[in-house]
Amino acid sequence: MSIYNYEYVNNAGETVSMSKYKGKMLIIVNTASKCGFTPQYLTLQRLYQDYAPNLEVVAFPCNQFGGQEPGNDSDIKQFCNTMNVTFDIASKIEVNGDNAHPIYKYLKLSAKDNRDIDWNFEKFLVDQNGNITNYRPDFLVTDFIDILNDYSR
């Protein structure tokens, strides 16, 4: 099993296969609109623009940390529009517990020794071969520049 065997529902209610990201670098991030890390949406967008088409970003809104994503999918889409976000946004999910989304269960098993997600904006980098690395919420999005440049060499 690999990350590419999974699916999610996007913010528009459409099912998306993770296989669409195969062969690209992918940042998967759990997001919230009312978090101190929320400005990372802007730097994720800049990174997405600068490294497209070789980089994709998928945001998974989640309300499990401090109630910092209270809105529904429509509210989240409206918020992301105000932030000029053009990368993929999933429907709101849970990342921890019995109701954790299967993608997050897989990510935690693959890159966190099955430990829970710590907070909003925890990131997973999936390389072109499906290898997964975990980055804490305080890992700056701009720090991905060196990592992405290393992969493109």
Residue pairs with C-beta under 8 A, 6 or more apart in sequence:
1 106
2 130
3 18
3 103
3 106
3 107
3 110
3 126
3 130
3 132
4 17
4 18
4 19
4 21
4 22
4 130
5 18
5 19
6 17
6 18
6 102
6 103
6 106
7 15
7 16
7 17
7 18
8 15
8 16
8 18
8 58
8 60
8 90
8 91
8 93
8 101
8 103
9 15
9 16
9 90
9 91
10 16
10 88
10 89
10 90
10 91
11 73
11 76
11 77
11 80
11 89
11 90
11 91
12 77
13 73
13 91
16 88
16 90
18 103
21 56
21 58
21 126
22 130
23 128
24 53
24 54
24 55
24 56
24 128
25 51
25 54
25 55
25 56
25 125
25 126
25 127
25 128
25 148
25 151
26 55
26 56
26 57
26 58
26 125
26 126
27 44
27 47
27 55
27 56
27 57
27 58
27 123
27 124
27 125
27 126
27 144
28 57
28 58
28 60
28 103
28 107
28 123
28 124
28 126
29 40
29 44
29 57
29 58
29 59
29 60
29 121
29 122
29 123
29 124
30 59
30 60
30 61
30 62
30 95
30 104
30 117
30 120
30 121
30 122
31 38
31 41
31 59
31 60
31 61
31 62
31 69
31 120
31 121
32 38
32 61
32 62
32 63
32 65
32 66
32 68
32 69
32 120
32 121
33 61
33 68
33 69
33 71
33 75
33 76
33 79
34 68
34 69
34 70
35 65
35 66
35 68
35 69
35 119
35 120
35 121
37 119
37 120
37 121
37 137
37 138
38 120
38 121
40 121
40 141
41 59
41 80
41 83
41 85
42 83
43 140
43 141
43 142
44 57
44 59
44 85
44 87
44 141
45 57
45 83
45 84
45 85
45 86
45 87
46 141
47 55
47 57
47 141
47 142
47 144
47 145
47 148
48 55
48 56
48 57
48 86
48 87
49 86
51 148
54 152
55 148
56 87
56 88
57 87
57 88
58 87
58 88
58 89
58 90
59 80
59 85
59 87
59 88
59 89
59 90
60 90
60 92
60 93
60 95
60 101
60 103
60 104
61 69
61 73
61 76
61 89
61 90
61 91
61 92
61 93
62 69
62 92
62 93
62 94
62 95
62 117
62 120
63 69
63 70
63 92
64 94
64 95
64 96
64 97
64 117
65 119
65 120
66 120
68 120
69 76
69 92
69 120
71 79
72 92
73 91
73 92
76 89
76 92
77 89
80 89
93 100
93 101
93 104
94 100
94 101
94 104
95 101
95 104
95 116
95 117
95 122
96 104
96 116
96 117
100 108
104 117
107 124
107 132
107 134
108 114
108 115
108 116
108 117
110 132
111 124
111 132
111 133
111 134
112 134
118 136
118 137
119 137
120 137
121 137
122 134
122 135
122 136
122 137
123 134
123 135
123 137
123 139
123 141
124 132
124 133
124 134
124 135
125 132
125 133
125 135
125 144
125 147
126 132
127 133
127 151
128 151
